[in-house]
Amino acid sequence: MHEVVSLARELIRFDTTNTGDERGAGERRAAEFVAERLAEAGYEPTYVEPAKGRGNVVVRLPGADASRDALLVHGHLDVVPADGRDGWELPPFEGEIRDGYLWGRGAIDMKHMVAMSLAVARRFKRDGVVPPRDIVFAFLADEEDGGHQGAGWLVEHRPELFEGVREAISEVGGFSVDVRDDVRAYLVETAEKGSMWLRLKVRGTAGHGSMVHTDNPVAKLAAALTRLDRHRFPLVLSEPVRDFLAGVSELTGVPFDPDDPEAAVARLGSLARMIGATLRDTANATMLSAGSRSNVVPSVAEATVDGRMLPGREAAFARELAEVLGPEVEMDWDELPPVQTTFDGRLVDAMAAAIEAEDPGARVLPYMLSAGTDAKSFQRLGIRHFGFAPLRLPPGLDFTALFHGVNERVPIDGLEFGERVLDRLLRTC
Ligand SMILES: [Zn+2]
């Protein structure tokens, strides 16, 4: 078995479910495993545990040209929960291999990239490969819950680990999409929407449920959420989305009308769910709570809304939300900013060349991710982010449905392909 496959398999076998606290000991065990594999190859890993059980591992491989900025290659070790009873065909934490796939929670989010990075880091050290510039490899905790015990904590408390780093690669990108028979595009994430997690509160007049009520907070909140659900935020064709749609159009020969990007998105098949969400801000209600008895109208009703805004829309989004929800809804929120960089430079050229070498005729295209990653934390250090965890996928696989979904799995040949691309990239960037 190829080393990258056995590493990915072993990583999946650590149940690193992010429980939001120290209950999940899997993150530490996975981090210790990573640190041991690195030490075995000759590194002296820095192990950081911001809170009990939340392990992070960082190493630096010196490059040939110390005057150049360093590159950060990071991946998170934690995963979202998985329950074998939810319809998984194979158990989520056993790393079983079937039909050419390695199965398990984390297979694509994102232990595949962790395994690829680890395999390449080990090979470079063992073989004495000196990359063109310093490479910092970081294996992180807590991405799935905001990175407070992972990337966010390290940026705040251990910035020296990332000294000289100006660019980074990580999730979510580098995967292939079949745009036409045997023509593949590899999507490189150059932007991420920002997030605004809102807590809404509506106050009203409490009283007996049998009486006439005109000031019921439950009804008022329900009406506000219905307005929000029906509201459509303005269509904004941002640069990465336009470049992506124009690139697809070039490859398929189907013309792209910039005045009607929704038509172009509708032709994208299963990718439309994700790309479609980058044409507008979105706000989806996710939690509701009010009352404690069936015959008592409560004085307060509360809800949580998952808001996501496009780069540059932060202030406008907050204003528009307040307007739609109305003056009776009190709002407070946690906000993480959007991320955006340009699709150019030596690193991007090296990505395109590495893909071309392993999949001749394929193109790399920029795109915007509708969700967020640890890039938001590293942005605070002025680090440009590219989602590039290279992976060749078979046509027809609904890749986006595997993220946090059941039957998460990674094609083994795609994983080996990705490791070859990453190896090339890190030797040439
Ligand atoms: Zn992830």
Residues whose N, C-alpha, C, O or C-beta is under 5 A from the ligand:
A	BS01	ZN	D109 M110 E171
